[in-house]
C-alpha cells in the first residue's frame, strides 16, 4: 500500500467513525467526545494534519496520482464537515459542567479547519465552518 493510500484509508476510517456515532438515535456522548478529541485537538490531531501537509499542501500533490489526491481531498472535506456536525451534536448533549470543554473543542475545530482549508486551498465556509464557531 502506498503512503497516500494509507492516509486515505485512515481519513476515511475517521469519517466513518464520526458518521456512525452521530447517526445513532441515542448518541454515546463519551465515544463522541473521544472521537472529537482525536479529530480536532491539535495535540492529538497530528496525524490528519501531517497527512494533509505531506500529500496535499503546495506542490506535494503533484508527486501522487491525481485520483489518489482527489480522494484524499474529498475525505478531508467530509472529515471537516463531520467534525462540525459532531461538535454541534456534542453541544446539545453536554451539561453545564462541560461548557468550557465544548468551547475548547470549538476553538480547536476552528484552528484545524483553517489550517486544513489553507492546505486544500478552499474557503473555510465551503466546508461549513460556522460563524458562531469562527468568532469564539
matplotlib code that plots the C-alpha trace (Angstrom):
import matplotlib.pyplot as plt

x = [0.0, 1.4, 1.7, -1.0, -3.3, -2.6, -3.6, -6.8, -7.7, -7.0, -9.1, -12.0, -12.0, -12.2, -15.1, -16.9, -16.5, -17.8, -20.7, -21.6, -21.5, -23.6, -26.2, -27.2, -30.5, -29.0, -25.5, -22.8, -21.5, -18.3, -17.4, -18.4, -16.1, -13.2, -13.6, -13.9, -10.7, -8.8, -10.1, -9.9, -7.5, -4.2, -2.0, -3.9, -4.6, -1.0, -1.8, -4.5, -2.6, 0.6, -1.1, -2.5, 0.9, 2.6, 0.2, -1.9, -0.2, 1.6, 3.3, 3.3, 0.1, 2.0, 4.0, 0.9, -1.8, -4.5, -7.1, -5.5, -5.1, -8.8, -9.9, -7.8, -9.1, -12.7, -12.0, -10.7, -13.7, -16.0, -13.9, -14.2, -17.9, -18.4, -16.3, -18.6, -21.7, -20.2, -19.3, -22.9, -24.2, -21.9, -23.0, -26.6, -25.6, -23.3, -24.3, -23.3, -20.1, -18.7, -19.3, -15.7, -14.7, -17.1, -15.5, -12.1, -13.2, -14.8, -11.5, -9.5, -12.0, -11.8, -7.9, -7.9, -10.4, -8.4, -5.2, -6.7, -8.7, -5.5, -3.8, -6.8, -7.0, -10.7, -12.8, -13.5, -17.2, -17.4, -17.0, -19.4, -17.2, -20.0, -19.8, -20.6, -17.6, -15.4, -16.0, -15.1]
y = [0.0, 3.4, 6.0, 8.2, 5.2, 4.7, 8.3, 7.9, 4.8, 6.5, 9.6, 7.5, 5.5, 8.7, 9.9, 6.6, 6.6, 10.2, 9.3, 6.3, 7.9, 10.9, 8.7, 6.8, 7.8, 7.8, 9.1, 7.8, 11.1, 9.6, 8.0, 11.2, 13.2, 10.8, 10.9, 14.7, 15.0, 12.7, 14.7, 18.3, 18.7, 19.9, 17.9, 14.7, 15.6, 15.5, 12.5, 14.1, 17.4, 15.6, 13.7, 16.9, 18.5, 15.5, 14.8, 17.9, 21.1, 23.1, 21.2, 17.9, 16.7, 16.7, 13.6, 11.4, 10.1, 12.7, 10.1, 9.5, 13.2, 13.8, 11.0, 12.3, 15.9, 14.6, 12.7, 15.8, 17.9, 15.2, 14.9, 18.7, 18.6, 15.5, 17.1, 20.2, 18.1, 16.1, 19.3, 20.6, 17.3, 17.4, 20.9, 19.6, 16.7, 18.3, 19.6, 22.9, 21.5, 20.8, 24.2, 25.2, 21.9, 22.5, 25.9, 24.4, 21.8, 24.7, 26.7, 23.6, 22.8, 26.3, 26.2, 22.7, 23.8, 27.0, 25.0, 22.3, 24.6, 26.6, 23.3, 22.3, 25.9, 26.2, 28.7, 27.5, 28.4, 25.9, 23.1, 24.5, 26.5, 28.3, 32.0, 31.3, 29.0, 31.4, 34.1, 32.1]
z = [0.0, -1.0, 1.8, 0.3, 0.2, 4.0, 4.5, 2.5, 4.5, 7.8, 6.9, 5.6, 8.8, 10.8, 8.7, 9.1, 12.9, 13.1, 10.9, 12.9, 16.3, 15.1, 13.3, 16.4, 17.8, 21.3, 20.8, 23.0, 24.5, 25.8, 22.4, 20.6, 22.8, 22.3, 18.6, 18.7, 20.8, 18.4, 15.4, 16.4, 19.2, 17.7, 20.2, 19.3, 15.7, 14.3, 12.0, 9.9, 9.7, 8.8, 6.0, 4.5, 4.8, 3.2, 0.3, -0.4, 0.6, -2.0, -4.8, -2.8, -4.6, -7.9, -6.8, -6.5, -8.8, -9.3, -8.4, -5.0, -4.3, -5.3, -3.0, -0.1, -0.6, -0.6, 2.6, 4.2, 3.2, 4.6, 7.7, 8.4, 7.8, 10.0, 12.8, 12.6, 12.8, 15.8, 17.5, 17.2, 18.5, 21.4, 22.2, 22.5, 24.7, 27.3, 30.7, 32.2, 33.6, 30.1, 28.5, 28.7, 27.3, 24.4, 23.8, 23.7, 21.1, 19.1, 19.2, 18.1, 15.4, 14.1, 14.0, 12.4, 9.8, 8.9, 8.6, 6.5, 4.2, 3.6, 2.5, 0.5, -1.0, -0.2, 1.7, 5.3, 4.8, 1.9, 4.4, 6.9, 9.3, 11.2, 12.0, 15.7, 15.8, 13.8, 16.4, 19.5]

ax = plt.figure().add_subplot(projection="3d")
ax.plot(x, y, z, "-o")
ax.set_aspect("equal")
plt.show()
